[in-house]
Amino acid sequence: MEAVLPRQCVQPGLVRSGAVPLDSDAPELPAQQPLTRPVAPTGQAARRAFGPGVIQARQSDLVSAGTLKVDRAAADQASTGPFGSTSTPGIRSRTRLATMNEVPRIADPRVRRERAEDRHKLTAMGGLAALSLDALSSVAYGPEAIVIALVGAGAAAVSYVLPIAAAITALLIVLVISYQQVIAVHPDGGGAYAVAKKDLGRWASLLAAASLVVDYVLTVAVSLAAGAASLASVFPALSSHLLALCLAGLAILTVLNMVGIAESAKALMLPTVVFVVCIFGTIVLGLTHPHPIAVIGAPVPIQPVEAFGVLIVLKAFAAGCSALTGVEAIANSVPAFRAPAIKRAQHTELGLGILLGLMLIGLALLIRLHHVVPRANVTVLAQLSAGAFGTGWPFYLTNLSVTLVLGFAANTSFGGLPVLLSLLSKDNRMPHLFGLRAERPVFRYGVGALALCAAVLLVVTDANTNRLLPLFAIGVFVGFTISQAGLMHHWCGARDRGWVPRALLNGTGAVLTAAAAVIFMASKFTEGAWLLLIILPLLIMLFDHIERYYRAVAEVLGLGRLPDRPASHRADVMVIVPVTDVSRLAEVALSTALGMGGQVVPVTVDLEHEATRSLCAWWREWDPGVELRVLPSPHRSLVAPIVGFVNKNLRAGHHVTVLLPEVEPRKRRYQLLHNQRGLVLATALRARTDAVVATLPFRLG
């Protein structure tokens, strides 16, 4: 039998010629709708499309070959071909794939761009490393925060750490399920901001955006400060260089994220795996010992300051909820994932929830089993690791991995905040600069802004964790509450199948997170949380002011309305070309100006008489066909004579274009050696005239 290629598999981007020659007796098949990207049937679909006995080549083979070549001369010869033997009647044409030694090429340029861009995005495992370290590393201080709150009622109250951790884990489950829904409903990212904008209105979205910005910046500062302090506890000589350590870590993370988030995820993968293994090793081995193997740290006298009751439990719950910070980062960064982005982001969110929940419950069990209470100069997690491993190398490995991951936890903000700022810029609530991306899809201006804000915060607080913690976590719980309330409103409005349990789930989550935010604010108010009552309104006012400004600009520009037909002023056009010497640069500039039409006027400013006379002599000898105009400058100013000449011709009714030739060196490091005068002149002309200012690059070969 003869090999055939049914018309169903001939799609744009796979066949260069656009059609496959068929014999005249071949039956006409239904027209195929054009696809957005090359798709070839596989498996059962291939058998249905090609008939019995047809073996369809894999889609990857078609795409990697980049083309299908049709050999008409061999159409009548019996051959098996690359697709194998066929028996489909009525169609007799022979096809073959490009030979394997040809350069693989995807014919559709859109597919090539998408695949090239996708290489720099995150996988599910990469998402855990790049976007989940904030949440995962919070086990270093979340359980400890619960213990510190409980010991206010005495050491015996620490036994309640397990039910409180269980309640926090239940809230975590609600949040994970909720943010999986957020990812599906809002695949463009934004998290609480996107939910609030769609379902709760303008001011709620501004509050969500402000709270997320605060939380992201604080996450960077707190994570780096805590990591530096943890490292200094292992190496005391570094205790006087905490700020320098933080700034160095911030610089490393900034460079990694400027290169690309996928590259930063690869760099963070190994520390993440080591950290997770060490924490679970601590839990498993610790639970096998009824008593700790080793006890570290000096005992601290514990004096009860209030009776155990509901208030203590609520304080411990709110303090322990700091372990949930970072859960929202994945939903905020869905565009950073590879296709299919929604499924990958949801799988990453689920993986984060499972790991974090098991860690919280396991560490709470271990705290209760070993009766761990705060001790001097050591953390609760360090006590647990010593109790499980002793003080050998596993103990040091665990605590060093905690230190490293606490520092890298700041990377979560580098993945989330730039995406949030880009969404705000699309909504005209931040400068449009934050919506620009580099070649590897990286919002570099957002990365730079986050690094700058975090550096300022670290310098102001001298990298002191205790000064940063009162502001930490409140912002994210405001975002949690808005996100839950927005999704509840969404389900109540949609009323699709299964909306009742979803609305109840999100409503319960909104109540719990709002309660935690209020309790956290009340308990930390005098320690610095009051600053949020100033910072959040200021950010909301900033977003509102930028949006109103863009709205006013749009009104002036007439955006959304059809303007008048453009008028032609070719007869009154004047092109002014400043020159300083007779050179190829002047030749190219004058040739370009003459091609623009209208009157061409080359001008030079008489800054030095001898140089001007020499230029005029060279000009007469060159004779380019246009007269050089010399502008006097009594004060030897370059800008004022040209600005005055331009304004004079504008008042005379000319439509003036100033063409400024500039040199572009082959290497960027030489850029500062050129075009200083041109830059100054262009700035002055744009500020003090209504002329069109155009630059003409002259690339040095």
Salt bridges, closest charged atoms under 4 A:
GLU2 OE1 - ARG92 NE 3.79
ASP23 OD1 - ARG72 NH2 3.64
ASP23 OD2 - ARG92 NH2 3.60
GLU28 OE2 - ARG7 NH1 2.72
ASP61 OD1 - ARG58 NH2 2.96
ASP71 OD2 - ARG94 NH1 3.92
GLU102 OE2 - LYS69 NZ 3.05
ASP108 OD2 - ARG110 NH2 3.31
GLU114 OE1 - ARG37 NH2 2.72
GLU117 OE2 - LYS121 NZ 3.49
GLU117 OE2 - ARG437 NH2 3.40
ASP199 OD1 - HIS490 ND1 3.95
GLU263 OE2 - HIS120 ND1 3.55
GLU263 OE2 - ARG440 NH1 3.65
GLU306 OE2 - LYS315 NZ 3.53
ASP427 OD2 - LYS197 NZ 2.90
GLU527 OE1 - LYS524 NZ 3.84
ASP544 OD1 - ARG202 NH2 2.37
ASP544 OD2 - ARG548 NE 2.99
GLU547 OE1 - ARG202 NH2 2.87
GLU547 OE1 - ARG429 NE 3.17
GLU547 OE2 - ARG551 NH2 3.55
GLU555 OE2 - ARG561 NH1 3.54
ASP606 OD2 - HIS609 ND1 2.99
GLU610 OE2 - ARG613 NH2 2.32
GLU664 OE1 - ARG699 NE 3.48
